[in-house]
Amino acid sequence: MSNATVVAAGGVVWRAAGDDQREVLLVHRPRYDDWSLPKGKLARGEHVLVGAAREVYEETGLVVRLGPPLGVQRYSVRKNGATVPKLVHYWSAEPVTDGIEFTPNNEVDAIGWLPVREARAQLSYPRDVELLENLESVVPAVATVVLLRHTPAIKRKEWDGKDSARPLSPEGAEMAERLIDVLAALGVDRILSSDAERCFATVAPYAAATGLTIEEHPEISERGHEADPDALRGLHHVWSPGHVTVVCSHRPVLPALSRALGLKVGKFSPGAFLAAHRLTTGRVLTERFGTP
């Protein structure tokens, strides 16, 4: 019998309600007769961002864009007759469309939009109320940047052509396909890439799935950065108000690129990324994720 931690994810779904006020969406679960926030367990091998967006959709009928992180909850649950720990990740979640396709079911039989103050009183668990407090301090985000290292490529010693033309490995191509749902969960609506094939191919599946155009930037390629390191200073446009921009580059370039964007430098394994959210206060919230 396994006592491994149950990992789940969800979101605090919100919308503007006028006069700088917000409403949040609560769900009612008949099994527990409680009002809570949409969440659920991750599927095997599912990326936590994908799981959060999926659970929100399944419980509310809303497609959402995940924003700044709101924290995690840790508590114990019963599973297979034993008590096991549970870890739930939460993000701010904003609907990307006005429509809602909610159908009552055995898990959630009712949903409701409530002003934040009323939602605090309606929620059944104090831990959920704490998330509402966190929400008020981080939304809305002015702009979001997703800094991404390309997925695994064929090794240099195994490639006879130009390095800029070196393609993704089969593993890298599969990982690029998995990035589709990850980038969709973040609501990426703008794509910037090095002009190297391995970067372009990393974001190409998402571009094809969404109809977005990939903006190629030679200055964030290895060759381009070596030729003109100062060119990164012109990337202020990456922080595009109202947009979620993914920038795909290379391991040797990412430290300088991070500094140019005002972000802390860190290590990126192939396919790993950082999501950075700039708030109205000027504060930037960052969160690192491993490969999808």
Protein Blocks (a to p, Z undefined) as FASTA:
>chain_A
ZZbdcddddddddddeejhiacddddddfklopaddddddddehiafklmmmmmmmmmno
pacdddddebjcdddddeehiacdddddddddddfbfbdcddcdfklgcdcdddfklmmm
mpmbfklmmmmmmmmmmcccfbdcddddddddddfklpcbdfklpccdfklmmmmmmmmm
mmmmnopabdcddfbfklmmmmmmmmmmnopacdddfklgmklmmmmmmlmmmmmmmmgg
hiacdddddfklmmmmmmmnopacddddehiacdddddfkopacddddddZZ
